[in-house]
Amino acid sequence: MSMSIDSSLSALTAFSTVQAVAANNVANSQTPGFQPSSVTLEDTATGGVQAAAINQSAASGGQAPGAGPVYNAQGQLPAGQSAAPSGTDLAREFTGMIANQAVFSANTAAITTAGRMTGALLDMSV
């Protein structure tokens, strides 16, 4: 039973990272030159999952750091310059966040069930 709780906890931790990266992508979606990130997940030896790496997209519409437009003192672009849009796909980010919600619900239900089973077992032994 402890192994199922450990597996669920590792999934909650890993998908917390996925959710945080998605939230960062959404929050910066209107930032010119922003390059969205993604999370690579991997299995653990104990049967769980972990966030192996956070990868920044190189193929997005964003620009390399320092290569962006130069703003004037009022925070505006000089005439004739335009800012490159962010490479964030909001539909993909929000769809992923909805899927993450299902992962959280399933894993918290598994932890709750394991706790109830442990409680029932302890009640029987008394």
Phi and psi restraints in degrees (value plus and minus 20) as a CYANA .aco file:
   2 SER   PHI     -81.9   -41.9
   2 SER   PSI     -54.7   -14.7
   3 MET   PHI     -85.5   -45.5
   3 MET   PSI     -57.1   -17.1
   4 SER   PHI     -89.3   -49.3
   4 SER   PSI     -55.7   -15.7
   5 ILE   PHI     -87.4   -47.4
   5 ILE   PSI     -63.3   -23.3
   6 ASP   PHI     -81.1   -41.1
   6 ASP   PSI     -61.4   -21.4
   7 SER   PHI     -83.7   -43.7
   7 SER   PSI     -63.5   -23.5
   8 SER   PHI     -87.1   -47.1
   8 SER   PSI     -59.6   -19.6
   9 LEU   PHI     -84.9   -44.9
   9 LEU   PSI     -59.6   -19.6
  10 SER   PHI     -86.4   -46.4
  10 SER   PSI     -56.8   -16.8
  11 ALA   PHI     -85.6   -45.6
  11 ALA   PSI     -61.7   -21.7
  12 LEU   PHI     -82.2   -42.2
  12 LEU   PSI     -61.0   -21.0
  13 THR   PHI     -85.7   -45.7
  13 THR   PSI     -66.5   -26.5
  14 ALA   PHI     -84.0   -44.0
  14 ALA   PSI     -64.3   -24.3
  15 PHE   PHI     -96.6   -56.6
  15 PHE   PSI     -37.1     2.9
  16 SER   PHI     -85.5   -45.5
  16 SER   PSI     -59.9   -19.9
  17 THR   PHI     -85.3   -45.3
  17 THR   PSI     -63.6   -23.6
  18 VAL   PHI     -79.6   -39.6
  18 VAL   PSI     -63.9   -23.9
  19 GLN   PHI     -86.0   -46.0
  19 GLN   PSI     -59.9   -19.9
  20 ALA   PHI     -85.3   -45.3
  20 ALA   PSI     -60.1   -20.1
  21 VAL   PHI     -87.0   -47.0
  21 VAL   PSI     -61.6   -21.6
  22 ALA   PHI     -83.1   -43.1
  22 ALA   PSI     -61.8   -21.8
  23 ALA   PHI     -83.0   -43.0
  23 ALA   PSI     -59.8   -19.8
  24 ASN   PHI     -83.3   -43.3
  24 ASN   PSI     -61.4   -21.4
  25 ASN   PHI     -81.8   -41.8
  25 ASN   PSI     -63.9   -23.9
  26 VAL   PHI     -86.4   -46.4
  26 VAL   PSI     -63.9   -23.9
  27 ALA   PHI     -82.4   -42.4
  27 ALA   PSI     -50.5   -10.5
  28 ASN   PHI    -122.8   -82.8
  28 ASN   PSI      -8.0    32.0
  29 SER   PHI     -82.2   -42.2
  29 SER   PSI     -44.4    -4.4
  30 GLN   PHI    -119.0   -79.0
  30 GLN   PSI     -13.8    26.2
  31 THR   PHI    -102.8   -62.8
  31 THR   PSI      98.8   138.8
  32 PRO   PHI     -78.6   -38.6
  32 PRO   PSI     112.2   152.2
  33 GLY   PHI      60.7   100.7
  33 GLY   PSI     -20.0    20.0
  34 PHE   PHI     -86.2   -46.2
  34 PHE   PSI     117.2   157.2
  35 GLN   PHI    -131.5   -91.5
  35 GLN   PSI      97.9   137.9
  36 PRO   PHI     -86.3   -46.3
  36 PRO   PSI     137.2   177.2
  37 SER   PHI    -132.9   -92.9
  37 SER   PSI     144.4   184.4
  38 SER   PHI    -160.2  -120.2
  38 SER   PSI     144.5   184.5
  39 VAL   PHI    -135.0   -95.0
  39 VAL   PSI     114.6   154.6
  40 THR   PHI    -118.3   -78.3
  40 THR   PSI     104.1   144.1
  41 LEU   PHI    -121.6   -81.6
  41 LEU   PSI     129.8   169.8
  42 GLU   PHI    -162.4  -122.4
  42 GLU   PSI     134.7   174.7
  43 ASP   PHI     -91.7   -51.7
  43 ASP   PSI     130.4   170.4
  44 THR   PHI    -123.8   -83.8
  44 THR   PSI     146.3   186.3
  45 ALA   PHI     -85.3   -45.3
  45 ALA   PSI     -44.9    -4.9
  46 THR   PHI    -111.0   -71.0
  46 THR   PSI     -14.0    26.0
  47 GLY   PHI      75.0   115.0
  47 GLY   PSI     -14.2    25.8
  48 GLY   PHI    -116.3   -76.3
  48 GLY   PSI    -180.9  -140.9
  49 VAL   PHI    -158.5  -118.5
  49 VAL   PSI     130.0   170.0
  50 GLN   PHI    -163.0  -123.0
  50 GLN   PSI     136.9   176.9
  51 ALA   PHI     -98.9   -58.9
  51 ALA   PSI      93.1   133.1
  52 ALA   PHI    -104.0   -64.0
  52 ALA   PSI     -57.3   -17.3
  53 ALA   PHI    -179.6  -139.6
  53 ALA   PSI     130.6   170.6
  54 ILE   PHI    -128.9   -88.9
  54 ILE   PSI      98.6   138.6
  55 ASN   PHI    -128.4   -88.4
  55 ASN   PSI     113.9   153.9
  56 GLN   PHI    -113.3   -73.3
  56 GLN   PSI     113.8   153.8
  57 SER   PHI     -87.7   -47.7
  57 SER   PSI     110.2   150.2
  58 ALA   PHI    -120.5   -80.5
  58 ALA   PSI     -33.2     6.8
  59 ALA   PHI    -119.0   -79.0
  59 ALA   PSI      -7.3    32.7
  60 SER   PHI     -99.9   -59.9
  60 SER   PSI     159.1   199.1
  61 GLY   PHI     -99.1   -59.1
  61 GLY   PSI     -20.1    19.9
  62 GLY   PHI     -98.1   -58.1
  62 GLY   PSI     153.1   193.1
  63 GLN   PHI    -128.3   -88.3
  63 GLN   PSI     143.5   183.5
  64 ALA   PHI     -87.5   -47.5
  64 ALA   PSI     130.3   170.3
  65 PRO   PHI     -75.5   -35.5
  65 PRO   PSI     116.0   156.0
  66 GLY   PHI      64.7   104.7
  66 GLY   PSI     -30.7     9.3
  67 ALA   PHI    -116.8   -76.8
  67 ALA   PSI     -15.0    25.0
  68 GLY   PHI     -95.7   -55.7
  68 GLY   PSI     155.7   195.7
  69 PRO   PHI     -88.2   -48.2
  69 PRO   PSI     137.5   177.5
  70 VAL   PHI    -121.7   -81.7
  70 VAL   PSI     103.2   143.2
  71 TYR   PHI    -112.4   -72.4
  71 TYR   PSI     131.7   171.7
  72 ASN   PHI    -101.3   -61.3
  72 ASN   PSI    -197.4  -157.4
  73 ALA   PHI     -82.2   -42.2
  73 ALA   PSI     -45.5    -5.5
  74 GLN   PHI    -106.6   -66.6
  74 GLN   PSI     -17.6    22.4
  75 GLY   PHI      59.1    99.1
  75 GLY   PSI       1.7    41.7
  76 GLN   PHI    -132.2   -92.2
  76 GLN   PSI     134.9   174.9
  77 LEU   PHI     -97.8   -57.8
  77 LEU   PSI     119.5   159.5
  78 PRO   PHI     -82.9   -42.9
  78 PRO   PSI     135.3   175.3
  79 ALA   PHI     -75.6   -35.6
  79 ALA   PSI     115.4   155.4
  80 GLY   PHI      71.2   111.2
  80 GLY   PSI     -29.9    10.1
  81 GLN   PHI    -121.3   -81.3
  81 GLN   PSI     126.9   166.9
  82 SER   PHI    -153.2  -113.2
  82 SER   PSI     130.4   170.4
  83 ALA   PHI    -109.1   -69.1
  83 ALA   PSI     119.6   159.6
  84 ALA   PHI     -90.5   -50.5
  84 ALA   PSI     118.0   158.0
  85 PRO   PHI     -91.5   -51.5
  85 PRO   PSI     142.5   182.5
  86 SER   PHI     -90.0   -50.0
  86 SER   PSI     133.2   173.2
  87 GLY   PHI    -112.6   -72.6
  87 GLY   PSI      -5.3    34.7
  88 THR   PHI     -96.5   -56.5
  88 THR   PSI     107.6   147.6
  89 ASP   PHI    -115.2   -75.2
  89 ASP   PSI      80.5   120.5
  90 LEU   PHI     -82.7   -42.7
  90 LEU   PSI     -56.4   -16.4
  91 ALA   PHI     -81.6   -41.6
  91 ALA   PSI     -63.5   -23.5
  92 ARG   PHI     -85.9   -45.9
  92 ARG   PSI     -60.7   -20.7
  93 GLU   PHI     -84.5   -44.5
  93 GLU   PSI     -66.5   -26.5
  94 PHE   PHI     -89.7   -49.7
  94 PHE   PSI     -54.8   -14.8
  95 THR   PHI     -83.5   -43.5
  95 THR   PSI     -62.5   -22.5
  96 GLY   PHI     -82.9   -42.9
  96 GLY   PSI     -58.3   -18.3
  97 MET   PHI     -86.6   -46.6
  97 MET   PSI     -55.3   -15.3
  98 ILE   PHI     -87.3   -47.3
  98 ILE   PSI     -61.8   -21.8
  99 ALA   PHI     -83.6   -43.6
  99 ALA   PSI     -59.5   -19.5
 100 ASN   PHI     -81.5   -41.5
 100 ASN   PSI     -55.4   -15.4
 101 GLN   PHI     -81.0   -41.0
 101 GLN   PSI     -60.9   -20.9
 102 ALA   PHI     -85.8   -45.8
 102 ALA   PSI     -58.6   -18.6
 103 VAL   PHI     -82.7   -42.7
 103 VAL   PSI     -64.2   -24.2
 104 PHE   PHI     -82.1   -42.1
 104 PHE   PSI     -65.2   -25.2
 105 SER   PHI     -81.2   -41.2
 105 SER   PSI     -65.0   -25.0
 106 ALA   PHI     -84.7   -44.7
 106 ALA   PSI     -62.6   -22.6
 107 ASN   PHI     -94.0   -54.0
 107 ASN   PSI     -55.1   -15.1
 108 THR   PHI     -89.6   -49.6
 108 THR   PSI     -53.4   -13.4
 109 ALA   PHI     -85.2   -45.2
 109 ALA   PSI     -59.8   -19.8
 110 ALA   PHI     -84.5   -44.5
 110 ALA   PSI     -60.8   -20.8
 111 ILE   PHI     -86.9   -46.9
 111 ILE   PSI     -62.0   -22.0
 112 THR   PHI     -82.1   -42.1
 112 THR   PSI     -64.0   -24.0
 113 THR   PHI     -84.0   -44.0
 113 THR   PSI     -62.3   -22.3
 114 ALA   PHI     -82.5   -42.5
 114 ALA   PSI     -59.4   -19.4
 115 GLY   PHI     -84.7   -44.7
 115 GLY   PSI     -61.2   -21.2
 116 ARG   PHI     -86.2   -46.2
 116 ARG   PSI     -59.7   -19.7
 117 MET   PHI     -84.4   -44.4
 117 MET   PSI     -60.7   -20.7
 118 THR   PHI     -83.4   -43.4
 118 THR   PSI     -62.6   -22.6
 119 GLY   PHI     -81.9   -41.9
 119 GLY   PSI     -63.4   -23.4
 120 ALA   PHI     -84.1   -44.1
 120 ALA   PSI     -59.4   -19.4
 121 LEU   PHI     -85.4   -45.4
 121 LEU   PSI     -61.9   -21.9
 122 LEU   PHI     -87.2   -47.2
 122 LEU   PSI     -55.9   -15.9
 123 ASP   PHI     -85.7   -45.7
 123 ASP   PSI     -54.1   -14.1
 124 MET   PHI     -90.6   -50.6
 124 MET   PSI     -53.6   -13.6
 125 SER   PHI     -99.8   -59.8
 125 SER   PSI     -30.1     9.9
